[in-house]
Amino acid sequence: MFAGAGLLCAAATADRANPPDMTRAMTLSPEVTARDGSLLRAFLSKDGAWRIRTTPDQVNSRYLAMLKAYEDKRFDQHWGVDPPALVRAAFQFAHAGHIVSGGSTLTMQVARLLEPRGHGIVGKGFQLIRAVQLEERYSKDQILSLYLTLAPMGGNLEGVRAASLSYFGKEPANLDLAESALLVALPQSPVRQRPDRHAQAALKGRDKVLNRMIEEGVISRGDAQVAMKEGVPFARQPMPLAAPHLAQRLVLKEKASRIATTLDANIQAAAERLARQERAYFDDGADIALVVVENKTRNVVAYVGGTDYWGKSGQVDLAARSRSPGSALKPFIYGLAFDDLILHPASRMEDVPTSFGDYAPRDFDGQFQGAVTARDALQMSLNIPAVMVLDRVGPLAFTLTLQNAGAHLAFPTRDAPSLPVALGGLGISLSDIAMLYAGIAEGGTAQGLRFVANTPDPPRHRLFGPVAAWYLREVLDGVALPDGWAMGQGLLKNRTIGFKTGTSYGFRDAWSVGFSNDYTVAVWVGRADGTPRPGHVGREAGAPILLKLFGLLPPDKRPAPPVPAGALQVSSTEELPPSLRTFTREAAAAPQPQAVALPPPAIAFPPNGAVVPLPDAKTKDAALQLKADGGRSPLTWLVNGALVGSFDRFAPALYTPEGEGVARVTVVDADGRSDTSTVRFKHLH
C-alpha cells in the first residue's frame, strides 16, 4: 500500500514538474475584431503562421460531428487515451504488417501538435502521457479548441478558422458539407492534400471523409453525393483586411492576441466601399480618409485611413496624420467668443479689407461682403471676421482650449500661436477634428475617442458652454449644400446635419466635418505626400462624400437638444443687448460723464493660471468673491459659460464653486469689453 502511495506521489510530482508546453498554443495570430466579434484583420504569428484562435462555438456543428466521427468517436467519454482504439490499432498492425489506424485520440493529436516528438513508439508514448496531463488540466471544449487552433491545414495555415478564411473566404461557422469534409481530411496529410497545389489529392481525401460519414450515419448518401460534385479551391484568398491602419496601430499599442474594437462591421464596410468608389473619380493620385463617431459614447464606428493599403504610400494612416485644416476650425473660434459673451450669431460684423500688423488676410474668393452677421460670416466661411474674432479671443487661448480638450496640434514654428491659425496655420489629424466636432454635438464637452471596446470612458474637457454649442449647431445646420447636390443627388432629410468645410493653403487638403444628433463624420481628401491639388476645395471634394456617408448611417434615434437656459433667441440684431449688436475688432471704452476713460475690465481675482483653494463648505464663507479692476458698470460675471450675475463694479460678486476642476472665469462690462482667466479649483488638505 505504501509503495502504491509512493508511486502516486512520484507520478503527481513528475506531472507538476513537467507540464505540457503550451508555447505554440499561446503563439497566436493577433486578431482585431469589430464590436460584434467579426474579424477585421489578422496578423501572422511571431513564428510566421496564420494561427487564429478557434473555439467550438465558432465552427459549424456538422463539421464538429464529422471531425469526432472520423478522428475520435469517444472523445467526449475517454480520459485522453482510448484503450479500445489502441487495441484495434495494434491488432490491425499485427495483421496487416503496417499501420492501418494510429489509435490516436484528438487529445493525443493536440499533444503532438503542441510538442512534436516523431511518430515512433517513443513519440506515441510521449503523446499518451501528455494526453492524460491535458485531460487533467483542461475541459473537453478547451482541448477541442486547441485542436481547432493548431491543426495543420497546408503551408503556414494552422487551425480551422485560418483555413476556412484562406481557402473559402468565410468564417468556419458558415462551412457547407463539402468544405467541412475537406477541412476534416486536410490535417491527415496537409502537404500532399493542399487544395491550392494538389487539387486531385484534396478531392480524394475529401470524398474519403464523406464516404466514411455515410458509413457512420452522420450524413445521408444523397447529401454526400451532392457535396462530391463540388470542386475544391484552387488558390488561397487574402485574409480579411478591414480598417487595416487602425488595426496595425492597435496591435502595436495593445500587445494582445485579440483586440475588440468599437467599429461597427456594417458601417465600416459601407465607409470603405464609399471611399473606394469616390477615389475612382480622382485621376491625380488623391486619396480619402474617413472617421465616423457615435456622439453619445464617442465610440469610433468607422475608420478609413486610406483606400489602397498595399499601394504606393498606402500604409500611411491619413486619418492620423497631421494636416492643415484650412477653415475647418473656425467654428471653435466663434464658439469661444459666444461663450465669452462678446459675440452672438446675430451680431453685426464688417467683412472689409483689414490689416493686423503685417498680416492682411483676404477671403477665399478675393472679394469682401461688407456688413454681415456672425451667422452669415461663419456659414460663408469669411476670413476677415474669423481673424477679427480670434484677435479678441486670443490665438493662445484658442489653441490651448483645443489642446486641453485632447487635440494634438502641430505648429509650423516654435513661436507662440498667432492669428493665421484661424485659417489653417497649424496641423491637426482627422480623428482629432472629429473628436472636437463631436464635442459641439454634445453641448460643448469634448472627450477622447474610444477605439477599443469596453475600455473606461476617456476624460471629458470643456470647450465652451451649452449655449455656445447650441448657437454653433444652429449656425452650422444652416450651411448651404454643395452646388448641384440638392438638384441632382438629393439628400434624404432623415436627419439634420451641421457641417463645415476647409481647404488648406495651396489646395493640399480638402476637409468636411459635420454632425447630426447621433453621429459625427469627418472627411479628408488629398495626396499622401502633401503635394497641391489646384482647384480642389473642401466644399466640392469633401462635402459630397460627407453627405453620402451620412446617408449610409442608421437613422438618428436621439432628438435635437433643447434650447439651453441663457440662449438669446432673436429674430433681428436690434433685439440683442446693445453690447452684442455690433462686433468690433477692439471694444472701445464708452465716454464717461466725468470725461475720464475707464480702462477695460481686468480680473484681479482669481488671476489667470491660479490654483484657487476651495472654501470649506461647512463654514459660512463658502463663496468666493470675484474681483475686477476697471470696466464700466454693471460687470457681468460668468463661470464656464454659466451666468453668475451682473453687479456694480464696487459691489461684491459672490460665486460658490461646484467642486474641484478647471474653470473659465469671464467678466464683461457694459461696453462689451471682457477679460478671462482660466483657473483650477482645488481642495487643500
Summary of the structure (lengths in Angstrom):
residues: 685
radius of gyration: 34.3
end to end distance: 69.3
largest distance: 124.3
contacts: 2283
relative contact order: 0.08
helix: 37%
strand: 17%
